Amino acid sequence: MNRLVIATACGLGLAILAVALYAWHSMADAPLDTNGIIALTLGIVATLALGTVLVGLMLYSSRRGYDDRVGQGPASAESDRRDAPP
């Protein structure tokens, strides 16, 4: 990978981290009641579950060969079905 791309990605990552830390520290005095804790917990769990499911589907698709057929068009897929044993 190009060094400029890596440097740009690192710079953007550090900038995003700086903004996130600033936002975190500026909201330090805001109280979080029970409803807020429940909403935060559900959001974290849902995000992790969605990420896990999507990565699992990606790995499943890759291992089963579904990704190999992309871009071949319907004619190639039809010939693959005819060549396959019944």
C-alpha positions in Angstrom: 0.0 0.0 0.0 1.2 3.5 -0.7 2.8 5.4 2.2 0.6 8.4 1.5 -2.5 6.4 2.0 -1.3 4.9 5.2 -0.2 8.4 6.5 -3.6 9.8 5.6 -5.5 7.0 7.3 -3.4 7.4 10.4 -3.9 11.2 10.4 -7.7 10.8 10.0 -7.8 8.2 12.7 -5.9 10.5 15.1 -8.2 13.5 14.2 -11.3 11.4 14.9 -9.8 10.2 18.2 -9.1 13.8 19.2 -12.7 14.9 18.5 -14.1 11.9 20.3 -11.9 12.6 23.4 -13.0 16.2 23.3 -16.6 15.3 23.1 -16.2 12.7 25.9 -14.6 15.2 28.3 -17.0 18.0 27.5 -20.0 15.8 28.5 -18.3 14.6 31.8 -20.8 16.5 34.0 -23.9 15.1 32.3 -25.7 12.6 34.5 -26.8 9.3 33.0 -30.0 7.8 34.5 -31.2 4.2 34.4 -32.9 4.7 31.0 -29.7 6.1 29.5 -27.7 3.2 30.8 -30.2 0.7 29.4 -30.2 2.5 26.0 -26.4 2.6 25.9 -26.1 -1.1 26.8 -28.7 -2.1 24.2 -27.0 0.0 21.5 -23.6 -1.6 22.3 -25.0 -5.1 22.3 -27.0 -4.5 19.0 -23.9 -3.0 17.3 -21.7 -5.9 18.3 -24.3 -8.5 17.3 -24.8 -6.8 13.9 -21.0 -6.7 13.3 -20.7 -10.4 14.3 -23.5 -11.5 12.0 -22.2 -9.5 9.1 -18.6 -10.9 9.5 -20.1 -14.4 9.8 -22.1 -14.0 6.6 -19.0 -12.7 4.8 -16.9 -15.7 5.9 -19.7 -18.1 5.1 -20.1 -16.6 1.6 -16.4 -16.7 1.0 -15.9 -20.3 2.1 -18.9 -21.6 0.2 -17.8 -20.1 -3.1 -20.6 -17.6 -3.5 -18.1 -14.9 -4.1 -16.5 -16.7 -7.0 -19.6 -16.5 -9.1 -19.9 -12.7 -8.9 -19.3 -11.0 -12.2 -19.6 -14.1 -14.4 -23.0 -13.2 -15.7 -26.1 -15.4 -16.1 -24.6 -17.4 -19.1 -21.7 -18.7 -17.0 -23.9 -19.6 -14.1 -26.3 -21.5 -16.4 -23.4 -23.5 -17.9 -22.2 -24.3 -14.4 -25.5 -25.8 -13.5 -25.6 -27.9 -16.7 -22.2 -29.3 -16.0 -22.9 -30.2 -12.4 -23.9 -33.8 -11.7 -27.6 -34.3 -10.8 
